[in-house]
Amino acid sequence: MKKNMLIIMLISFFVILLTACGSDDPNTSSNNDENTAQNNKGDDVYKVVIDPGHGGKDKGATSASGRYEKEFTLSLSKEVEKMLKQAPNMKVYMTRNDDNFLSQTSRYRPKYANRLYADIFISLHGNTFSNPDVSGTETFYYHDDSRLLAETMQKHVVDATGFSDRGINKKDLFVVRDTNMPAVLIEVGFLTNPQAESKMYTDKFQKSVAASIVDGIKEYRSESKEQGIGDWLF
C-alpha cells in the first residue's frame, strides 16, 4: 500500500513538472525578445528600437497624392531594419512589422523599448501642414540626454533628404518623453508638399534616408561613449 502511494506521488510530481515546463502562456512568446534583451543587458550588443509611426486605423497624415503616412513610415523603417541587421554588434527591434494599430493610451511604444532595455529609440514620421509649400526635415526630443542623438540624426537625415533644415526641437511627445533611453522622433519630410512627397515614397529616397539613419546611429554610439552617455535616464 505504501509502495503504491509512493508511485502515485511520484507520477503526480512528474505530471506537475511537465505541465509547468510546457506552459503555453500567451505572454511567453511575445516576451521572448524582452527576456533575451534583459539577459543581454550590459553586453556589447547595441539595442536599437525603430518605431514606424501610426499604423492600422491610425493612418497618420494624408499625402499630396492621397497616400497615408503609415505606409511611408513602415516602408522606411523596414529599410532601416534591414541595414541595421547587417551592422556588427547591433540588435534592431521594431514596434510594429505590419499595419498594426498601436493605441496611444496604452503607451505601448515606449513601454516596449523600456522592457527591452534598449540603448536608443527612433520614431519615424512624415510631416503635414495646411500650406503645401512648407517643406523640410526636423527632429524632436524631450529629455536633455537625448539632445545629442537629435543633433546627430538631424545632421545625417537632412543630408540625405536634401530638404531644408528645420533643426531640432524639444517637444512633449509621449514616445520621446516616456522612454527611459535617448529617444528622438524624426519628421523626415512634408508629405503634404507635392515635390517632397514625389520623392519620399521612392525606393531610392528611402534607401538613402535609411542609410543616413544607420550612419547617424553609428556616429552617435561612438560619440555617446566618449561623452559618457548611454546609461538609462531613470
Backbone bond lengths (Angstrom), bond angles and torsions (degrees), N, CA, C in turn:
res aa  C-N    CA-C-N  psi(-1)  N-CA   C-N-CA  omega(-1)  CA-C   N-CA-C  phi
1 M - - - 1.465 - - 1.531 111.13 -
2 K 1.347 115.26 -46.43 1.461 120.38 178.68 1.526 110.33 -63.38
3 K 1.355 115.25 -36.95 1.458 120.14 179.67 1.521 110.52 -64.61
4 N 1.357 116.32 -42.21 1.464 120.72 179.33 1.535 111.30 -64.40
5 M 1.337 116.30 -40.72 1.463 120.72 178.30 1.531 110.70 -62.26
6 L 1.330 116.33 -40.53 1.456 121.11 179.96 1.528 110.39 -63.10
7 I 1.339 115.93 -42.75 1.473 120.68 179.68 1.521 110.22 -63.17
8 I 1.333 116.91 -43.62 1.466 121.61 179.74 1.530 110.74 -62.02
9 M 1.327 116.56 -42.12 1.461 120.93 179.78 1.530 111.21 -64.71
10 L 1.335 116.24 -39.82 1.460 120.29 179.01 1.521 111.26 -65.66
11 I 1.335 116.46 -42.69 1.463 121.03 178.89 1.526 110.39 -62.32
12 S 1.342 115.99 -44.29 1.460 120.88 179.60 1.521 111.17 -60.55
13 F 1.329 115.53 -40.61 1.466 120.38 -179.87 1.524 111.26 -61.78
14 F 1.345 115.86 -45.60 1.463 119.76 -178.69 1.525 112.08 -67.82
15 V 1.338 117.06 -34.71 1.464 120.48 177.31 1.524 110.22 -63.30
16 I 1.337 116.42 -45.21 1.466 121.34 179.08 1.522 110.32 -62.32
17 L 1.341 116.41 -42.65 1.460 121.52 -179.02 1.521 111.32 -62.62
18 L 1.342 116.39 -45.51 1.464 121.24 -179.75 1.521 110.97 -65.50
19 T 1.314 117.36 -37.37 1.465 121.32 179.60 1.523 110.90 -64.17
20 A 1.319 115.12 -42.64 1.470 119.71 179.89 1.512 111.50 -65.09
21 C 1.339 116.44 -41.39 1.464 120.23 -178.07 1.514 111.67 -70.59
22 G 1.314 117.23 -29.24 1.458 120.75 -176.49 1.503 113.32 -100.61
23 S 1.336 117.14 21.23 1.464 120.65 -177.92 1.514 111.40 -57.65
24 D 1.335 116.52 135.35 1.463 121.12 177.99 1.517 111.07 -107.93
25 D 1.337 114.94 42.52 1.457 121.01 176.39 1.525 108.91 -53.69
26 P 1.336 119.82 125.51 1.455 120.93 -177.82 1.507 113.78 -61.16
27 N 1.334 117.65 -19.54 1.458 119.52 179.14 1.521 112.66 -80.91
28 T 1.345 116.05 -14.94 1.453 119.47 -174.11 1.511 111.78 -63.56
29 S 1.348 117.84 -52.18 1.456 120.25 -177.60 1.515 111.50 -67.76
30 S 1.333 117.45 -36.92 1.462 119.75 -178.09 1.515 111.82 -70.99
31 N 1.335 117.04 -19.24 1.458 120.03 -178.57 1.520 112.95 -98.40
32 N 1.334 117.99 4.76 1.461 120.48 -177.62 1.519 111.83 -58.38
33 D 1.339 116.57 -45.75 1.459 119.91 -179.72 1.517 111.15 -62.44
34 E 1.348 116.40 -42.45 1.455 119.55 -178.68 1.527 111.33 -65.11
35 N 1.341 116.36 -41.67 1.461 119.92 -179.78 1.521 111.07 -63.96
36 T 1.340 116.28 -42.58 1.451 120.44 178.74 1.518 111.05 -63.41
37 A 1.332 115.75 -42.84 1.462 120.10 -179.27 1.521 111.17 -64.06
38 Q 1.340 117.24 -40.65 1.462 120.31 179.56 1.521 110.63 -65.30
39 N 1.331 117.14 -38.85 1.451 120.56 178.62 1.519 111.57 -66.74
40 N 1.354 115.82 -29.37 1.460 120.42 -178.35 1.515 112.75 -91.82
41 K 1.329 117.68 0.75 1.464 120.46 -177.97 1.529 109.87 -58.26
42 G 1.328 115.15 128.58 1.449 120.06 178.64 1.518 112.76 97.02
43 D 1.340 118.90 -9.42 1.449 119.67 177.97 1.526 109.33 -83.31
44 D 1.342 116.99 -173.10 1.459 120.90 -173.91 1.519 112.97 -86.45
45 V 1.318 117.74 1.69 1.462 120.47 179.05 1.532 109.07 -78.29
46 Y 1.329 115.42 128.50 1.463 121.46 -178.56 1.515 108.17 -95.77
47 K 1.328 116.28 115.55 1.464 121.43 -172.91 1.535 110.22 -96.33
48 V 1.324 114.61 119.89 1.459 122.06 -177.06 1.524 109.60 -116.66
49 V 1.313 117.14 126.93 1.463 121.35 173.94 1.522 108.84 -103.02
50 I 1.338 115.53 122.66 1.458 121.89 175.49 1.525 107.59 -104.62
51 D 1.313 115.35 128.66 1.461 121.58 -175.14 1.531 110.73 -116.30
52 P 1.333 118.05 101.07 1.468 119.75 174.65 1.529 109.54 -71.25
53 G 1.302 117.09 115.76 1.460 120.48 -175.67 1.519 113.68 -60.52
54 H 1.352 114.53 148.01 1.469 122.99 175.19 1.536 110.69 65.98
55 G 1.330 117.78 -156.83 1.465 121.53 -177.71 1.512 112.39 129.93
56 G 1.348 115.92 147.09 1.452 120.94 179.25 1.517 111.23 63.96
57 K 1.329 115.33 -133.02 1.474 119.38 -179.10 1.522 112.68 -69.67
58 D 1.327 116.78 -15.89 1.463 121.24 174.07 1.530 107.48 -87.51
59 K 1.332 115.80 92.90 1.469 120.68 -172.21 1.525 113.35 -81.98
60 G 1.318 117.16 -15.26 1.451 119.74 -176.68 1.519 110.81 74.18
61 A 1.314 115.93 -154.39 1.459 121.06 -178.59 1.532 110.62 -69.95
62 T 1.324 115.05 152.24 1.461 120.95 172.17 1.528 107.62 -102.04
63 S 1.328 115.43 125.85 1.463 119.96 -174.40 1.519 111.89 -74.26
64 A 1.328 115.64 174.63 1.461 121.85 -178.67 1.524 112.14 -59.13
65 S 1.338 116.36 -29.97 1.469 120.18 -179.01 1.525 112.99 -100.32
66 G 1.358 116.14 6.57 1.461 120.09 176.16 1.509 115.77 93.69
67 R 1.318 117.88 9.38 1.464 120.25 176.89 1.533 109.09 -87.45
68 Y 1.354 114.62 165.39 1.462 119.20 -174.50 1.531 111.95 -103.42
69 E 1.323 113.87 146.45 1.460 120.83 178.88 1.522 111.62 -59.21
70 K 1.337 116.92 -37.35 1.469 120.52 -176.80 1.525 111.84 -58.46
71 E 1.325 117.71 -30.48 1.466 121.60 178.85 1.526 110.47 -72.10
72 F 1.330 115.68 -42.03 1.471 120.69 178.96 1.517 111.17 -63.25
73 T 1.321 116.42 -47.17 1.469 119.39 -175.49 1.527 111.82 -65.41
74 L 1.329 116.96 -38.61 1.465 119.38 -179.39 1.521 111.08 -69.45
75 S 1.320 116.56 -43.53 1.458 120.74 179.64 1.522 111.58 -61.44
76 L 1.324 116.98 -46.30 1.469 121.37 179.03 1.524 110.74 -64.66
77 S 1.315 116.79 -42.69 1.470 120.73 -178.59 1.526 111.32 -62.23
78 K 1.311 116.95 -36.94 1.463 120.04 179.02 1.527 111.68 -67.00
79 E 1.332 116.15 -32.62 1.465 119.41 175.20 1.528 110.15 -66.87
80 V 1.329 116.34 -42.04 1.469 120.45 177.61 1.525 109.81 -62.58
81 E 1.323 116.32 -45.37 1.461 121.05 179.73 1.523 110.77 -57.80
82 K 1.320 116.43 -45.37 1.461 121.44 -178.55 1.533 111.04 -59.76
83 M 1.327 116.05 -43.85 1.463 120.34 -178.81 1.523 112.33 -70.93
84 L 1.328 116.68 -38.85 1.469 119.74 179.85 1.517 111.81 -66.53
85 K 1.325 116.61 -31.00 1.464 119.88 178.41 1.524 111.92 -65.25
86 Q 1.317 116.59 -21.48 1.456 121.32 179.46 1.526 112.43 -91.77
87 A 1.331 116.55 -8.48 1.460 121.06 -178.65 1.529 110.05 -84.74
88 P 1.317 117.95 138.16 1.471 120.69 -179.62 1.524 112.27 -67.84
89 N 1.321 115.37 141.93 1.468 122.40 175.85 1.522 113.60 58.71
90 M 1.323 116.07 30.55 1.459 121.75 176.35 1.526 109.07 -120.54
91 K 1.313 116.13 136.79 1.458 121.88 174.98 1.519 107.04 -125.04
92 V 1.342 116.12 120.10 1.464 120.04 -175.79 1.523 110.45 -107.84
93 Y 1.330 115.29 139.10 1.456 123.24 177.11 1.523 108.45 -126.55
94 M 1.328 116.24 144.73 1.470 121.58 179.32 1.528 108.83 -115.31
95 T 1.333 116.25 135.78 1.466 118.58 176.55 1.525 111.28 -70.03
96 R 1.320 116.61 -26.35 1.467 121.11 171.98 1.525 109.31 -150.55
97 N 1.337 116.29 144.22 1.456 122.05 -179.72 1.522 112.59 -111.99
98 D 1.315 116.39 -3.55 1.455 120.80 178.28 1.526 108.44 -148.30
99 D 1.331 115.86 -163.57 1.466 119.90 -173.56 1.529 111.56 -83.38
100 N 1.338 115.19 59.32 1.468 120.98 179.75 1.522 110.89 -89.05
101 F 1.320 115.24 146.08 1.457 121.19 172.18 1.524 108.69 -91.20
102 L 1.333 116.57 126.34 1.462 122.36 177.80 1.526 108.13 -117.32
103 S 1.309 115.51 111.08 1.458 120.84 -175.53 1.522 112.02 -63.13
104 Q 1.327 116.07 135.01 1.456 119.90 175.85 1.519 111.50 -67.24
105 T 1.314 116.10 -36.62 1.469 119.34 -177.68 1.529 111.91 -65.34
106 S 1.325 117.20 -27.71 1.466 120.21 179.48 1.522 112.12 -75.12
107 R 1.342 115.88 -18.44 1.470 121.48 -176.70 1.537 110.79 55.14
108 Y 1.328 115.92 34.31 1.468 120.32 -176.35 1.522 111.87 -59.67
109 R 1.312 117.85 -42.81 1.470 121.03 -172.99 1.531 112.52 -59.20
110 P 1.344 119.68 -55.98 1.462 118.35 177.65 1.526 113.37 -67.44
111 K 1.323 117.00 -34.19 1.461 119.24 179.57 1.533 110.83 -63.85
112 Y 1.324 115.78 -39.08 1.464 120.71 178.09 1.527 110.43 -60.31
113 A 1.332 116.85 -46.78 1.465 120.94 179.56 1.522 111.30 -64.69
114 N 1.314 116.65 -38.81 1.462 120.44 -179.89 1.521 111.43 -65.48
115 R 1.339 116.42 -41.22 1.470 119.74 179.50 1.526 112.00 -65.71
116 L 1.325 115.71 -26.97 1.461 120.37 -179.80 1.526 112.57 -82.81
117 Y 1.329 117.06 -7.85 1.461 121.31 -171.72 1.529 109.76 53.58
118 A 1.322 116.26 44.66 1.460 120.99 -177.62 1.522 110.54 -64.66
119 D 1.331 115.08 154.89 1.463 120.46 177.61 1.524 111.27 -84.70
120 I 1.334 116.88 -38.09 1.458 120.81 176.07 1.527 109.69 -144.90
121 F 1.338 114.40 160.19 1.465 122.27 -179.65 1.516 107.60 -132.19
122 I 1.346 116.55 128.42 1.460 121.02 -179.38 1.522 109.03 -129.43
123 S 1.331 116.03 117.48 1.455 122.12 178.38 1.524 109.04 -102.40
124 L 1.334 116.80 129.77 1.460 121.73 -175.06 1.524 111.37 -108.86
125 H 1.343 115.42 134.37 1.458 121.41 -176.27 1.514 111.60 -142.66
126 G 1.332 114.67 165.44 1.449 122.70 169.65 1.523 107.11 -117.67
127 N 1.314 117.05 136.52 1.467 120.88 -171.50 1.534 112.07 -87.50
128 T 1.312 115.22 168.65 1.470 121.26 -179.64 1.522 110.10 -147.72
129 F 1.341 115.45 148.64 1.466 120.01 175.28 1.521 107.98 -158.66
130 S 1.348 115.36 153.98 1.462 119.90 -177.38 1.526 112.08 -66.81
131 N 1.329 116.71 -30.84 1.467 121.72 178.02 1.529 108.82 -88.02
132 P 1.317 119.00 113.19 1.464 121.19 -176.44 1.522 114.21 -68.76
133 D 1.330 117.97 -10.32 1.463 120.65 179.03 1.534 112.27 -80.45
134 V 1.322 116.78 -17.79 1.466 120.55 -178.46 1.522 109.82 -69.13
135 S 1.327 115.65 134.04 1.463 120.56 -178.74 1.525 109.56 -146.57
136 G 1.305 116.22 171.29 1.468 120.48 176.45 1.515 113.79 131.18
137 T 1.317 114.66 169.21 1.465 123.79 179.89 1.520 108.73 -117.60
138 E 1.343 116.88 135.43 1.458 119.95 177.79 1.530 110.34 -144.71
139 T 1.320 115.05 157.45 1.458 121.38 -177.11 1.527 109.58 -130.57
140 F 1.331 115.00 134.14 1.462 120.93 179.90 1.526 111.00 -109.86
141 Y 1.316 115.13 146.91 1.462 122.37 174.14 1.521 107.26 -143.49
142 Y 1.327 117.39 171.92 1.464 120.10 178.09 1.522 111.80 -128.07
143 H 1.324 116.70 -57.05 1.469 120.05 -178.72 1.533 110.42 -77.17
144 D 1.314 115.90 145.43 1.464 120.53 -179.21 1.529 111.64 -58.46
145 D 1.323 116.54 -33.32 1.460 120.43 -179.73 1.525 112.25 -69.14
146 S 1.323 116.62 -7.85 1.470 120.60 178.43 1.526 112.20 -96.87
147 R 1.308 117.43 -4.12 1.465 120.58 -174.70 1.527 111.89 -62.72
148 L 1.317 117.03 -43.73 1.461 119.93 -179.73 1.522 111.01 -61.81
149 L 1.325 116.56 -41.07 1.469 119.92 177.34 1.525 110.08 -62.07
150 A 1.328 116.96 -42.44 1.464 121.04 179.51 1.521 111.04 -62.37
151 E 1.321 116.94 -45.78 1.463 120.86 -179.92 1.524 111.40 -61.96
152 T 1.322 115.75 -42.70 1.467 120.40 -177.98 1.523 111.39 -67.12
153 M 1.335 116.70 -46.27 1.457 120.03 -179.23 1.519 111.31 -65.92
154 Q 1.329 117.26 -40.89 1.461 121.09 -179.94 1.531 110.68 -60.38
155 K 1.297 116.32 -44.89 1.470 120.96 -179.07 1.527 111.14 -58.39
156 H 1.318 116.39 -47.14 1.460 120.55 -176.50 1.528 112.03 -71.88
157 V 1.326 116.65 -43.17 1.466 119.51 -176.03 1.524 111.35 -69.38
158 V 1.332 117.67 -38.27 1.473 120.46 177.40 1.529 110.26 -60.46
159 D 1.317 116.98 -41.69 1.462 120.58 178.31 1.526 111.13 -59.74
160 A 1.331 116.07 -37.14 1.468 120.28 -177.30 1.525 112.12 -77.44
161 T 1.331 117.60 -39.80 1.467 119.81 -176.28 1.524 111.92 -75.52
162 G 1.319 116.43 -35.34 1.457 119.73 -173.94 1.519 112.46 77.18
163 F 1.324 116.73 4.14 1.460 121.05 178.23 1.526 109.83 -81.26
164 S 1.323 116.14 167.66 1.461 119.76 178.40 1.523 110.31 -64.29
165 D 1.318 114.66 150.14 1.469 121.45 -177.27 1.524 109.56 -90.48
166 R 1.331 115.57 107.29 1.461 120.71 179.48 1.532 111.70 -91.12
167 G 1.316 116.22 1.88 1.454 120.96 173.26 1.517 114.65 78.98
168 I 1.329 114.56 -169.74 1.460 121.63 177.48 1.521 108.81 -109.43
169 N 1.315 115.52 149.97 1.467 120.16 -178.28 1.525 110.06 -142.50
170 K 1.320 115.19 141.02 1.457 120.76 174.63 1.523 108.66 -84.32
171 K 1.326 117.39 124.04 1.457 120.54 -176.49 1.519 110.05 -145.65
172 D 1.314 115.89 143.06 1.463 122.07 -177.52 1.529 110.26 -83.21
173 L 1.322 115.65 79.85 1.461 123.15 176.29 1.524 107.69 -110.21
174 F 1.320 117.64 132.30 1.470 119.41 -169.90 1.528 113.13 -60.76
175 V 1.321 118.45 -30.68 1.464 118.99 -177.72 1.525 112.54 -69.58
176 V 1.321 117.04 -26.37 1.467 119.29 177.22 1.529 111.88 -101.42
177 R 1.321 116.42 -15.90 1.473 120.66 178.69 1.526 111.99 -84.55
178 D 1.331 116.46 -40.99 1.464 120.65 -172.63 1.519 114.21 -91.21
179 T 1.316 117.81 -0.84 1.462 121.24 176.20 1.521 109.70 -82.65
180 N 1.328 115.83 144.47 1.461 121.17 -176.92 1.522 113.11 -95.41
181 M 1.328 116.77 14.42 1.453 121.84 179.69 1.530 107.80 -137.12
182 P 1.326 119.15 166.42 1.465 119.59 176.22 1.530 110.72 -52.16
183 A 1.330 116.05 131.02 1.464 120.86 -173.40 1.519 110.31 -144.54
184 V 1.340 115.07 142.32 1.458 120.29 177.55 1.522 109.76 -138.25
185 L 1.326 114.52 156.61 1.461 121.50 171.87 1.523 106.73 -120.77
186 I 1.326 116.21 119.31 1.462 121.51 -176.77 1.525 110.21 -102.23
187 E 1.324 115.88 119.89 1.464 121.76 171.07 1.525 106.02 -92.78
188 V 1.333 115.67 97.39 1.463 121.06 -170.28 1.518 112.13 -61.89
189 G 1.315 116.97 -42.74 1.460 121.27 -179.17 1.515 109.62 -172.09
190 F 1.326 116.29 172.35 1.462 120.76 -178.25 1.525 110.38 -90.81
191 L 1.326 115.20 112.64 1.464 120.45 178.31 1.526 111.40 -68.79
192 T 1.314 116.45 -18.90 1.471 120.75 179.77 1.526 112.37 -84.21
193 N 1.331 116.53 -5.09 1.455 120.69 174.66 1.537 107.86 -92.93
194 P 1.330 118.41 115.62 1.467 120.62 -173.76 1.528 114.27 -56.04
195 Q 1.338 116.71 -40.52 1.462 119.82 -179.70 1.531 111.59 -67.13
196 A 1.331 115.40 -42.98 1.467 119.15 178.80 1.519 110.84 -67.04
197 E 1.325 116.53 -44.36 1.467 120.27 -177.31 1.518 112.20 -61.86
198 S 1.331 116.98 -35.59 1.467 120.03 -179.28 1.518 112.13 -62.50
199 K 1.336 116.55 -23.25 1.469 121.21 177.12 1.526 111.63 -91.26
200 M 1.332 115.71 -38.31 1.465 120.17 -166.81 1.519 115.16 -64.39
201 Y 1.322 117.49 -26.81 1.467 119.76 -179.92 1.532 112.83 -91.37
202 T 1.329 118.11 0.89 1.463 120.27 -178.44 1.532 110.99 -83.80
203 D 1.324 116.16 150.05 1.467 121.17 178.38 1.524 111.18 -61.35
204 K 1.323 116.29 -41.24 1.466 120.29 -178.00 1.523 110.95 -59.96
205 F 1.314 116.40 -46.88 1.466 120.74 -179.71 1.524 110.35 -63.18
206 Q 1.320 117.51 -47.85 1.458 120.87 -175.80 1.523 112.13 -66.15
207 K 1.322 117.54 -37.03 1.468 119.88 177.00 1.531 110.49 -65.67
208 S 1.333 115.99 -39.54 1.463 120.03 178.86 1.524 111.51 -65.44
209 V 1.336 116.88 -44.82 1.468 120.69 179.15 1.535 110.47 -66.50
210 A 1.329 116.72 -40.97 1.467 120.23 178.83 1.526 110.66 -60.46
211 A 1.334 116.39 -42.70 1.465 120.23 178.66 1.525 110.78 -63.58
212 S 1.329 116.98 -37.15 1.468 120.46 179.31 1.526 111.01 -67.81
213 I 1.312 116.72 -36.14 1.472 120.69 177.67 1.524 110.26 -65.77
214 V 1.320 116.49 -43.35 1.469 120.58 178.18 1.531 110.16 -63.47
215 D 1.328 117.25 -43.28 1.471 120.30 177.23 1.526 110.64 -61.38
216 G 1.331 116.14 -39.89 1.456 119.80 178.47 1.518 112.21 -64.61
217 I 1.316 116.51 -39.64 1.467 120.71 177.87 1.522 110.34 -62.26
218 K 1.319 116.31 -44.43 1.468 120.42 -179.45 1.524 111.11 -63.65
219 E 1.339 115.88 -43.48 1.461 119.20 179.30 1.530 110.42 -65.12
220 Y 1.318 116.18 -43.73 1.465 119.22 -179.84 1.524 111.15 -62.53
221 R 1.317 116.86 -41.52 1.464 119.75 179.99 1.518 110.70 -58.53
222 S 1.319 115.85 -43.10 1.462 120.23 179.45 1.523 111.72 -67.00
223 E 1.330 117.13 -46.58 1.464 121.11 -178.28 1.529 112.26 -67.42
224 S 1.320 115.87 -38.04 1.464 118.86 -178.16 1.524 111.26 -67.57
225 K 1.324 116.27 -31.88 1.468 119.27 176.21 1.515 110.20 -64.78
226 E 1.332 115.95 -43.09 1.463 120.35 -179.94 1.521 111.77 -64.20
227 Q 1.336 116.25 -35.43 1.465 120.62 -177.86 1.521 113.38 -91.64
228 G 1.318 116.56 -0.23 1.461 119.81 178.34 1.489 114.21 76.80
229 I 1.355 116.46 20.56 1.452 120.50 176.45 1.519 107.95 -94.26
230 G 1.314 117.12 146.86 1.460 118.96 178.13 1.502 112.26 145.80
231 D 1.349 115.65 -25.45 1.447 117.45 173.63 1.521 109.11 -71.79
232 W 1.306 115.13 156.60 1.454 119.44 179.82 1.509 111.79 -61.21
233 L 1.320 115.74 150.43 1.458 120.29 -179.18 1.524 112.22 -72.17
234 F 1.343 116.02 -26.89 1.468 119.35 -175.70 1.523 109.96 -124.19
